[in-house]
């Protein structure tokens, strides 16, 4: 909600005026005569709603880099030997890439972005379980912005209400990362189908 405290922020921080122009215009009706509490005859905006611009295209990106692959082997491989074979499932990978990504740099392709991505099968799962993660890092100096101190509304108000000032904001320019565990269904089904056969063979061979 709009308040005298918010009005005072704009008075002491002129940089907010250019960043939030619609909100600044709505706050012009607040003055010393309306603070700390607007009079009952006040008919101006009292609520602000922040919206993102509509996009017509996907966020663009392009990268170039290199990939490292690692394998699990069935036996120890101290030297090159024909009996030393890798396990039959997708290897672990680690990617290092450089390029541009609009999801990190505010919806536009600017500045360079470094991405670190990895996906590795967990030992003992025969490739059925994999841990994965990635980080998207903008190669630029940190930029601090001023936070607005707002009071939440007590109920729902539609955007077309005259009491609502609609302020459009730019997309976030922020690094992000993800981390999780995934399931390889092909490897999982293969593990389920081969395990009973292995156990049956062991029983038949038991004296």
Buried (B, 14 or more C-beta within 10 A) or exposed (E): BBBBBBBBBBEEEEEBBEBBEBBBEBBEBBEEEBEEEBEEEEEBBBBBBBEEEEEEEEBEBEBEEEEEEEEBEEEEEEEEEEEEEEEEBBBBBBBBBEBBBBBBBBBEBBBBBBBBBBBBBEEEBBBBBBBBBBBBBBEBEEEEEEEBEBEEBEEEBEEEEEBBBBBEEEBEBEEEEEEEEEEBEEBBEBBEEEEEEEEEEEEEEEE
